[in-house]
């Protein structure tokens, strides 16, 4: 019979330890491989979904740019119309404003001349007595003499 020496026992222990270690590493590598497969599938799915979304986003940005260009065009047209209206208003005011003021002043002068200038004299206030439901004019003795 052969006796087992301490070195042989140590060698067997080291061999068993390495066999266990290699088994754990093989299991860990198998799990990492499964995780990498799942990650690869997930990235492929995300890519498949992201490409159409990016295309839609690009189309939306192009549409928004078109609308912004239209609004810019409308704003410049409105600005041009506003400046034209302002110029027209200034022209009309300078063309008709002076003569109309002169005609109005002349008409006022003619009315004052024909009316005898009585517009500046205030009218006498009549005295009134209020009775419920109606108003009665009451003249004083002084007013009756005038």
N, CA, C and O atoms as a DFTB+ gen file, in Angstrom:
584 C
 N C O
     1  1       0.792      -1.142       0.000
     2  2       0.000       0.000       0.000
     3  2       0.857       1.236       0.000
     4  3       1.957       1.286       0.551
     5  1       0.341       2.145      -0.594
     6  2       1.107       3.348      -0.796
     7  2       0.575       4.445       0.127
     8  3      -0.631       4.684       0.191
     9  1       1.449       5.080       0.811
    10  2       1.028       6.155       1.707
    11  2       1.031       7.477       0.942
    12  3       1.854       7.715       0.058
    13  1       0.154       8.253       1.290
    14  2      -0.010       9.541       0.619
    15  2       0.789      10.547       1.428
    16  3       0.618      10.684       2.639
    17  1       1.632      11.220       0.747
    18  2       2.460      12.207       1.430
    19  2       1.723      13.539       1.511
    20  3       0.679      13.726       0.886
    21  1       2.274      14.441       2.276
    22  2       1.662      15.759       2.453
    23  2       1.651      16.557       1.159
    24  3       0.714      17.319       0.920
    25  1       2.665      16.403       0.321
    26  2       2.718      17.131      -0.951
    27  2       1.646      16.653      -1.901
    28  3       1.062      17.442      -2.644
    29  1       1.383      15.336      -1.875
    30  2       0.347      14.822      -2.748
    31  2      -1.029      15.316      -2.294
    32  3      -1.872      15.629      -3.134
    33  1      -1.267      15.390      -1.004
    34  2      -2.540      15.881      -0.478
    35  2      -2.710      17.354      -0.868
    36  3      -3.784      17.798      -1.274
    37  1      -1.615      18.082      -0.727
    38  2      -1.674      19.508      -1.093
    39  2      -1.948      19.659      -2.585
    40  3      -2.713      20.537      -2.984
    41  1      -1.340      18.823      -3.405
    42  2      -1.564      18.869      -4.847
    43  2      -2.999      18.539      -5.194
    44  3      -3.599      19.169      -6.065
    45  1      -3.561      17.524      -4.490
    46  2      -4.958      17.154      -4.746
    47  2      -5.873      18.305      -4.327
    48  3      -6.827      18.620      -5.038
    49  1      -5.600      18.930      -3.195
    50  2      -6.411      20.069      -2.739
    51  2      -6.338      21.238      -3.725
    52  3      -7.345      21.875      -4.034
    53  1      -5.153      21.494      -4.196
    54  2      -5.002      22.584      -5.171
    55  2      -5.753      22.230      -6.450
    56  3      -6.398      23.102      -7.033
    57  1      -5.692      21.016      -6.893
    58  2      -6.389      20.593      -8.107
    59  2      -7.905      20.723      -7.920
    60  3      -8.602      21.186      -8.823
    61  1      -8.416      20.315      -6.750
    62  2      -9.851      20.415      -6.479
    63  2     -10.253      21.902      -6.429
    64  3     -11.278      22.303      -6.981
    65  1      -9.409      22.710      -5.745
    66  2      -9.696      24.148      -5.670
    67  2      -9.761      24.763      -7.068
    68  3     -10.669      25.537      -7.372
    69  1      -8.784      24.408      -7.920
    70  2      -8.784      24.941      -9.294
    71  2      -9.985      24.439     -10.074
    72  3     -10.535      25.188     -10.881
    73  1     -10.409      23.213      -9.866
    74  2     -11.577      22.669     -10.572
    75  2     -12.826      23.423     -10.149
    76  3     -13.671      23.744     -10.985
    77  1     -12.953      23.712      -8.835
    78  2     -14.108      24.477      -8.354
    79  2     -14.059      25.908      -8.907
    80  3     -15.069      26.450      -9.355
    81  1     -12.869      26.500      -8.864
    82  2     -12.709      27.867      -9.368
    83  2     -13.041      27.954     -10.853
    84  3     -13.712      28.895     -11.277
    85  1     -12.594      27.014     -11.632
    86  2     -12.885      26.994     -13.069
    87  2     -14.380      26.790     -13.290
    88  3     -14.945      27.378     -14.213
    89  1     -15.034      25.970     -12.466
    90  2     -16.479      25.759     -12.609
    91  2     -17.236      27.055     -12.341
    92  3     -18.148      27.413     -13.087
    93  1     -16.846      27.772     -11.250
    94  2     -17.497      29.055     -10.959
    95  2     -17.251      30.069     -12.078
    96  3     -18.157      30.808     -12.466
    97  1     -16.051      30.096     -12.577
    98  2     -15.741      31.022     -13.676
    99  2     -16.526      30.663     -14.939
   100  3     -16.951      31.554     -15.675
   101  1     -16.721      29.374     -15.196
   102  2     -17.490      28.960     -16.365
   103  2     -18.948      29.389     -16.219
   104  3     -19.556      29.866     -17.177
   105  1     -19.514      29.219     -15.008
   106  2     -20.897      29.643     -14.763
   107  2     -20.999      31.163     -14.906
   108  3     -21.937      31.672     -15.520
   109  1     -20.029      31.882     -14.335
   110  2     -20.051      33.351     -14.417
   111  2     -19.929      33.803     -15.871
   112  3     -20.635      34.719     -16.292
   113  1     -19.053      33.181     -16.633
   114  2     -18.897      33.537     -18.048
   115  2     -20.156      33.211     -18.840
   116  3     -20.510      33.946     -19.762
   117  1     -20.836      32.126     -18.496
   118  2     -22.088      31.777     -19.178
   119  2     -23.144      32.848     -18.906
   120  3     -23.880      33.248     -19.809
   121  1     -23.214      33.314     -17.637
   122  2     -24.175      34.370     -17.306
   123  2     -23.818      35.685     -17.989
   124  3     -24.708      36.394     -18.458
   125  1     -22.554      36.017     -18.051
   126  2     -22.121      37.234     -18.749
   127  2     -22.473      37.132     -20.234
   128  3     -22.884      38.118     -20.845
   129  1     -22.315      35.961     -20.803
   130  2     -22.654      35.763     -22.217
   131  2     -24.156      35.961     -22.427
   132  3     -24.565      36.583     -23.407
   133  1     -24.984      35.433     -21.510
   134  2     -26.433      35.634     -21.617
   135  2     -26.783      37.123     -21.472
   136  3     -27.634      37.638     -22.198
   137  1     -26.132      37.794     -20.547
   138  2     -26.380      39.223     -20.358
   139  2     -25.987      40.004     -21.610
   140  3     -26.708      40.911     -22.025
   141  1     -24.859      39.661     -22.208
   142  2     -24.430      40.331     -23.441
   143  2     -25.410      40.073     -24.584
   144  3     -25.677      40.973     -25.380
   145  1     -25.944      38.869     -24.673
   146  2     -26.942      38.569     -25.706
   147  2     -28.195      39.412     -25.495
   148  3     -28.736      39.989     -26.439
   149  1     -28.657      39.476     -24.219
   150  2     -29.855      40.261     -23.921
   151  2     -29.602      41.743     -24.202
   152  3     -30.472      42.436     -24.729
   153  1     -28.417      42.223     -23.852
   154  2     -28.072      43.624     -24.110
   155  2     -28.024      43.901     -25.602
   156  3     -28.510      44.934     -26.062
   157  1     -27.446      42.993     -26.346
   158  2     -27.373      43.152     -27.802
   159  2     -28.769      43.202     -28.402
   160  3     -29.042      44.025     -29.277
   161  1     -29.665      42.316     -27.933
   162  2     -31.049      42.314     -28.430
   163  2     -31.754      43.615     -28.060
   164  3     -32.479      44.184     -28.876
   165  1     -31.542      44.089     -26.823
   166  2     -32.158      45.337     -26.379
   167  2     -31.677      46.524     -27.220
   168  3     -32.479      47.366     -27.625
   169  1     -30.387      46.587     -27.476
   170  2     -29.840      47.673     -28.295
   171  2     -30.398      47.599     -29.710
   172  3     -30.709      48.628     -30.309
   173  1     -30.526      46.404     -30.244
   174  2     -31.093      46.249     -31.592
   175  2     -32.545      46.722     -31.619
   176  3     -32.962      47.407     -32.553
   177  1     -33.317      46.351     -30.586
   178  2     -34.719      46.796     -30.520
   179  2     -34.820      48.315     -30.386
   180  3     -35.643      48.951     -31.045
   181  1     -33.984      48.885     -29.534
   182  2     -33.992      50.340     -29.356
   183  2     -33.616      51.021     -30.666
   184  3     -34.223      52.025     -31.039
   185  1     -32.646      50.498     -31.347
   186  2     -32.235      51.068     -32.636
   187  2     -33.367      50.985     -33.647
   188  3     -33.624      51.933     -34.388
   189  1     -34.051      49.820     -33.668
   190  2     -35.175      49.666     -34.604
   191  2     -36.285      50.670     -34.318
   192  3     -36.937      51.151     -35.245
   193  1     -36.507      50.991     -33.040
   194  2     -37.549      51.946     -32.692
   195  2     -37.062      53.385     -32.785
   196  3     -37.852      54.279     -33.088
   197  1     -35.801      53.627     -32.536
   198  2     -35.266      54.991     -32.512
   199  2     -35.137      55.570     -33.916
   200  3     -35.341      56.769     -34.107
   201  1     -34.810      54.756     -34.881
   202  2     -34.622      55.271     -36.243
   203  2     -35.912      55.899     -36.784
   204  3     -35.857      57.012     -37.306
   205  1     -37.076      55.229     -36.683
   206  2     -38.302      55.910     -37.136
   207  2     -38.637      57.153     -36.306
   208  3     -39.128      58.146     -36.842
   209  1     -38.367      57.093     -34.991
   210  2     -38.627      58.263     -34.158
   211  2     -37.747      59.432     -34.573
   212  3     -38.207      60.573     -34.623
   213  1     -36.509      59.157     -34.864
   214  2     -35.612      60.221     -35.327
   215  2     -36.057      60.772     -36.673
   216  3     -35.947      61.973     -36.920
   217  1     -36.549      59.915     -37.529
   218  2     -37.058      60.379     -38.823
   219  2     -38.282      61.278     -38.616
   220  3     -38.411      62.317     -39.263
   221  1     -39.186      60.868     -37.702
   222  2     -40.363      61.690     -37.400
   223  2     -39.956      63.022     -36.780
   224  3     -40.514      64.067     -37.115
   225  1     -38.982      62.979     -35.877
   226  2     -38.509      64.213     -35.249
   227  2     -37.890      65.143     -36.289
   228  3     -38.091      66.357     -36.248
   229  1     -37.154      64.576     -37.198
   230  2     -36.543      65.382     -38.262
   231  2     -37.621      66.015     -39.141
   232  3     -37.508      67.179     -39.526
   233  1     -38.657      65.252     -39.455
   234  2     -39.756      65.803     -40.259
   235  2     -40.479      66.908     -39.493
   236  3     -40.867      67.917     -40.082
   237  1     -40.661      66.725     -38.184
   238  2     -41.319      67.755     -37.372
   239  2     -40.484      69.025     -37.331
   240  3     -41.025      70.129     -37.401
   241  1     -39.183      68.876     -37.219
   242  2     -38.304      70.055     -37.204
   243  2     -38.363      70.769     -38.546
   244  3     -38.397      71.999     -38.592
   245  1     -38.375      70.019     -39.626
   246  2     -38.477      70.652     -40.955
   247  2     -39.809      71.391     -41.099
   248  3     -39.853      72.500     -41.630
   249  1     -40.898      70.770     -40.622
   250  2     -42.208      71.413     -40.682
   251  2     -42.234      72.677     -39.838
   252  3     -42.778      73.698     -40.258
   253  1     -41.648      72.610     -38.646
   254  2     -41.590      73.798     -37.788
   255  2     -40.784      74.904     -38.454
   256  3     -41.153      76.076     -38.369
   257  1     -39.703      74.551     -39.107
   258  2     -38.891      75.554     -39.801
   259  2     -39.690      76.198     -40.937
   260  3     -39.593      77.404     -41.162
   261  1     -40.472      75.397     -41.643
   262  2     -41.326      75.943     -42.708
   263  2     -42.340      76.922     -42.132
   264  3     -42.562      77.996     -42.692
   265  1     -42.962      76.545     -40.996
   266  2     -43.937      77.437     -40.368
   267  2     -43.276      78.716     -39.867
   268  3     -43.851      79.798     -39.986
   269  1     -42.083      78.601     -39.314
   270  2     -41.357      79.787     -38.851
   271  2     -41.032      80.700     -40.026
   272  3     -41.130      81.922     -39.910
   273  1     -40.646      80.112     -41.158
   274  2     -40.381      80.919     -42.350
   275  2     -41.642      81.647     -42.803
   276  3     -41.581      82.809     -43.203
   277  1     -42.800      80.955     -42.741
   278  2     -44.061      81.596     -43.132
   279  2     -44.403      82.751     -42.189
   280  3     -44.789      83.832     -42.633
   281  1     -44.259      82.511     -40.896
   282  2     -44.556      83.568     -39.914
   283  2     -43.619      84.751     -40.122
   284  3     -44.044      85.902     -40.021
   285  1     -42.358      84.481     -40.408
   286  2     -41.400      85.558     -40.662
   287  2     -41.815      86.356     -41.887
   288  3     -41.737      87.584     -41.892
   289  1     -42.253      85.660     -42.917
   290  2     -42.719      86.335     -44.137
   291  2     -43.942      87.195     -43.838
   292  3     -44.032      88.334     -44.295
   293  1     -44.893      86.643     -43.062
   294  2     -46.100      87.404     -42.707
   295  2     -45.725      88.624     -41.876
   296  3     -46.265      89.709     -42.090
   297  1     -44.809      88.457     -40.935
   298  2     -44.400      89.577     -40.083
   299  2     -43.746      90.682     -40.908
   300  3     -43.986      91.865     -40.664
   301  1     -42.929      90.304     -41.875
   302  2     -42.307      91.337     -42.712
   303  2     -43.359      92.024     -43.581
   304  3     -43.269      93.229     -43.816
   305  1     -44.363      91.270     -44.066
   306  2     -45.441      91.894     -44.841
   307  2     -46.250      92.862     -43.983
   308  3     -46.615      93.948     -44.434
   309  1     -46.526      92.463     -42.744
   310  2     -47.278      93.339     -41.843
   311  2     -46.478      94.599     -41.545
   312  3     -47.039      95.692     -41.472
   313  1     -45.185      94.452     -41.374
   314  2     -44.343      95.616     -41.116
   315  2     -44.363      96.553     -42.323
   316  3     -44.426      97.772     -42.160
   317  1     -44.309      96.002     -43.512
   318  2     -44.347      96.821     -44.725
   319  2     -45.698      97.532     -44.845
   320  3     -45.748      98.715     -45.181
   321  1     -46.793      96.813     -44.569
   322  2     -48.123      97.424     -44.638
   323  2     -48.239      98.545     -43.599
   324  3     -48.806      99.601     -43.880
   325  1     -47.704      98.311     -42.410
   326  2     -47.750      99.327     -41.355
   327  2     -46.986     100.573     -41.767
   328  3     -47.463     101.690     -41.569
   329  1     -45.822     100.392     -42.331
   330  2     -45.050     101.563     -42.758
   331  2     -45.751     102.281     -43.910
   332  3     -45.727     103.510     -43.974
   333  1     -46.372     101.532     -44.818
   334  2     -47.121     102.165     -45.910
   335  2     -48.329     102.928     -45.372
   336  3     -48.619     104.031     -45.837
   337  1     -49.037     102.354     -44.397
   338  2     -50.189     103.034     -43.805
   339  2     -49.755     104.297     -43.078
   340  3     -50.446     105.315     -43.132
   341  1     -48.628     104.238     -42.405
   342  2     -48.116     105.411     -41.705
   343  2     -47.764     106.499     -42.697
   344  3     -48.072     107.669     -42.474
   345  1     -47.119     106.123     -43.793
   346  2     -46.764     107.104     -44.818
   347  2     -48.025     107.698     -45.441
   348  3     -48.089     108.903     -45.684
   349  1     -49.020     106.862     -45.697
   350  2     -50.278     107.349     -46.272
   351  2     -50.985     108.295     -45.312
   352  3     -51.508     109.331     -45.723
   353  1     -50.998     107.936     -44.031
   354  2     -51.625     108.789     -43.027
   355  2     -50.931     110.142     -42.954
   356  3     -51.593     111.175     -42.857
   357  1     -49.628     110.142     -43.001
   358  2     -48.879     111.401     -42.974
   359  2     -49.181     112.230     -44.212
   360  3     -49.356     113.446     -44.126
   361  1     -49.241     111.576     -45.353
   362  2     -49.530     112.289     -46.602
   363  2     -50.933     112.886     -46.578
   364  3     -51.117     114.043     -46.956
   365  1     -51.920     112.117     -46.141
   366  2     -53.299     112.608     -46.086
   367  2     -53.404     113.767     -45.100
   368  3     -54.059     114.771     -45.379
   369  1     -52.754     113.622     -43.945
   370  2     -52.811     114.682     -42.944
   371  2     -52.184     115.969     -43.470
   372  3     -52.718     117.057     -43.253
   373  1     -51.067     115.847     -44.152
   374  2     -50.413     117.060     -44.653
   375  2     -51.166     117.647     -45.849
   376  3     -51.152     118.863     -46.043
   377  1     -51.821     116.805     -46.653
   378  2     -52.527     117.291     -47.835
   379  2     -53.852     117.945     -47.475
   380  3     -54.152     119.044     -47.942
   381  1     -54.652     117.268     -46.637
   382  2     -55.991     117.758     -46.335
   383  2     -56.088     118.467     -44.988
   384  3     -57.020     119.241     -44.774
   385  1     -55.175     118.229     -44.100
   386  2     -55.256     118.776     -42.756
   387  2     -55.248     120.290     -42.725
   388  3     -56.120     120.901     -42.107
   389  1     -54.281     120.904     -43.381
   390  2     -54.180     122.361     -43.384
   391  2     -55.407     123.034     -43.978
   392  3     -55.987     123.910     -43.337
   393  1     -55.821     122.657     -45.179
   394  2     -57.005     123.281     -45.774
   395  2     -58.279     123.052     -44.965
   396  3     -59.111     123.956     -44.882
   397  1     -58.458     121.874     -44.366
   398  2     -59.659     121.616     -43.579
   399  2     -59.695     122.488     -42.331
   400  3     -60.757     122.972     -41.941
   401  1     -58.551     122.688     -41.709
   402  2     -58.494     123.552     -40.535
   403  2     -58.848     124.980     -40.938
   404  3     -59.566     125.670     -40.213
   405  1     -58.355     125.421     -42.076
   406  2     -58.653     126.778     -42.547
   407  2     -60.142     126.932     -42.845
   408  3     -60.736     127.949     -42.488
   409  1     -60.754     125.940     -43.491
   410  2     -62.186     125.997     -43.797
   411  2     -62.995     126.012     -42.508
   412  3     -63.963     126.766     -42.406
   413  1     -62.627     125.201     -41.524
   414  2     -63.341     125.165     -40.255
   415  2     -63.219     126.508     -39.539
   416  3     -64.199     127.008     -38.988
   417  1     -62.041     127.083     -39.545
   418  2     -61.850     128.381     -38.900
   419  2     -62.669     129.459     -39.604
   420  3     -63.266     130.318     -38.956
   421  1     -62.693     129.406     -40.937
   422  2     -63.475     130.373     -41.699
   423  2     -64.962     130.229     -41.375
   424  3     -65.651     131.228     -41.173
   425  1     -65.455     129.002     -41.324
   426  2     -66.860     128.755     -40.997
   427  2     -67.198     129.253     -39.602
   428  3     -68.266     129.829     -39.397
   429  1     -66.312     129.044     -38.643
   430  2     -66.532     129.526     -37.286
   431  2     -66.595     131.053     -37.271
   432  3     -67.448     131.644     -36.609
   433  1     -65.692     131.672     -37.999
   434  2     -65.690     133.137     -38.073
   435  2     -66.968     133.669     -38.686
   436  3     -67.514     134.662     -38.204
   437  1     -67.461     133.027     -39.744
   438  2     -68.696     133.465     -40.401
   439  2     -69.868     133.319     -39.440
   440  3     -70.702     134.221     -39.366
   441  1     -69.960     132.235     -38.713
   442  2     -71.046     132.044     -37.754
   443  2     -71.011     133.089     -36.648
   444  3     -72.047     133.622     -36.252
   445  1     -69.837     133.372     -36.164
   446  2     -69.709     134.394     -35.118
   447  2     -70.125     135.768     -35.650
   448  3     -70.775     136.552     -34.958
   449  1     -69.731     136.038     -36.901
   450  2     -70.069     137.337     -37.480
   451  2     -71.570     137.457     -37.703
   452  3     -72.139     138.515     -37.434
   453  1     -72.222     136.418     -38.181
   454  2     -73.648     136.453     -38.437
   455  2     -74.464     136.366     -37.156
   456  3     -75.553     136.935     -37.077
   457  1     -73.962     135.677     -36.171
   458  2     -74.697     135.503     -34.924
   459  2     -74.541     136.680     -33.984
   460  3     -75.250     136.718     -32.979
   461  1     -73.701     137.605     -34.225
   462  2     -73.545     138.782     -33.399
   463  2     -72.689     138.546     -32.178
   464  3     -72.641     139.414     -31.306
   465  1     -72.019     137.437     -32.068
   466  2     -71.103     137.205     -30.952
   467  2     -71.800     136.940     -29.646
   468  3     -71.206     137.187     -28.597
   469  1     -73.028     136.452     -29.643
   470  2     -73.775     136.194     -28.408
   471  2     -73.386     134.869     -27.756
   472  3     -73.922     134.515     -26.705
   473  1     -72.496     134.166     -28.347
   474  2     -72.143     132.850     -27.808
   475  2     -71.384     132.950     -26.506
   476  3     -71.391     132.006     -25.716
   477  1     -70.713     134.098     -26.256
   478  2     -69.911     134.225     -25.054
   479  2     -70.737     134.602     -23.833
   480  3     -70.260     134.441     -22.709
   481  1     -71.971     135.102     -24.011
   482  2     -72.808     135.542     -22.898
   483  2     -73.568     134.335     -22.361
   484  3     -74.283     133.674     -23.114
   485  1     -73.423     134.038     -21.072
   486  2     -74.144     132.875     -20.523
   487  2     -75.627     133.170     -20.373
   488  3     -76.006     134.305     -20.084
   489  1     -76.451     132.181     -20.561
   490  2     -77.901     132.343     -20.436
   491  2     -78.265     132.419     -18.971
   492  3     -77.588     131.841     -18.121
   493  1     -79.391     133.169     -18.665
   494  2     -79.859     133.263     -17.285
   495  2     -80.420     131.919     -16.858
   496  3     -81.118     131.239     -17.610
   497  1     -80.096     131.567     -15.643
   498  2     -80.610     130.305     -15.122
   499  2     -82.012     130.525     -14.597
   500  3     -82.236     131.441     -13.806
   501  1     -82.949     129.714     -15.014
   502  2     -84.318     129.849     -14.526
   503  2     -84.441     129.125     -13.201
   504  3     -83.792     128.105     -12.973
   505  1     -85.262     129.651     -12.348
   506  2     -85.471     129.032     -11.044
   507  2     -86.626     128.062     -11.158
   508  3     -87.629     128.360     -11.806
   509  1     -86.497     126.932     -10.550
   510  2     -87.524     125.902     -10.655
   511  2     -87.875     125.389      -9.277
   512  3     -87.035     125.320      -8.380
   513  1     -89.114     125.037      -9.137
   514  2     -89.572     124.384      -7.925
   515  2     -89.959     122.972      -8.319
   516  3     -90.672     122.752      -9.298
   517  1     -89.476     122.023      -7.538
   518  2     -89.749     120.632      -7.863
   519  2     -90.872     120.139      -6.982
   520  3     -90.782     120.187      -5.755
   521  1     -91.940     119.660      -7.618
   522  2     -93.040     119.015      -6.931
   523  2     -92.982     117.563      -7.359
   524  3     -92.671     117.259      -8.511
   525  1     -93.279     116.672      -6.438
   526  2     -93.144     115.257      -6.747
   527  2     -93.930     114.933      -8.002
   528  3     -95.141     115.145      -8.076
   529  1     -93.218     114.420      -8.978
   530  2     -93.855     113.993     -10.214
   531  2     -93.780     115.012     -11.325
   532  3     -93.993     114.643     -12.480
   533  1     -93.481     116.314     -11.041
   534  2     -93.378     117.285     -12.126
   535  2     -92.502     118.447     -11.686
   536  3     -92.215     118.603     -10.499
   537  1     -92.082     119.258     -12.642
   538  2     -91.247     120.420     -12.388
   539  2     -92.028     121.659     -12.809
   540  3     -92.639     121.678     -13.878
   541  1     -92.010     122.700     -11.963
   542  2     -92.757     123.924     -12.248
   543  2     -91.760     125.068     -12.276
   544  3     -90.929     125.190     -11.376
   545  1     -91.835     125.921     -13.316
   546  2     -90.991     127.105     -13.375
   547  2     -91.572     128.165     -12.447
   548  3     -92.774     128.431     -12.463
   549  1     -90.706     128.764     -11.641
   550  2     -91.157     129.825     -10.750
   551  2     -90.253     131.023     -10.982
   552  3     -89.035     130.943     -10.819
   553  1     -90.867     132.130     -11.362
   554  2     -90.083     133.323     -11.619
   555  2     -90.246     134.275     -10.453
   556  3     -91.334     134.457      -9.906
   557  1     -89.146     134.863     -10.102
   558  2     -89.213     135.851      -9.030
   559  2     -89.747     137.168      -9.548
   560  3     -89.896     137.354     -10.756
   561  1     -90.035     138.074      -8.645
   562  2     -90.568     139.382      -9.039
   563  2     -89.565     140.149      -9.872
   564  3     -89.931     140.855     -10.812
   565  1     -88.310     140.010      -9.524
   566  2     -87.264     140.687     -10.280
   567  2     -87.212     140.158     -11.713
   568  3     -87.044     140.930     -12.657
   569  1     -87.360     138.803     -11.877
   570  2     -87.328     138.205     -13.212
   571  2     -88.528     138.643     -14.040
   572  3     -88.419     138.767     -15.260
   573  1     -89.674     138.881     -13.397
   574  2     -90.876     139.276     -14.140
   575  2     -90.703     140.676     -14.689
   576  3     -91.212     140.975     -15.769
   577  1     -89.998     141.545     -13.975
   578  2     -89.801     142.907     -14.458
   579  2     -88.880     142.937     -15.654
   580  3     -89.038     143.812     -16.506
   581  1     -87.933     142.035     -15.767
   582  2     -86.967     142.059     -16.872
   583  2     -87.520     141.537     -18.117
   584  3     -86.824     141.494     -19.132
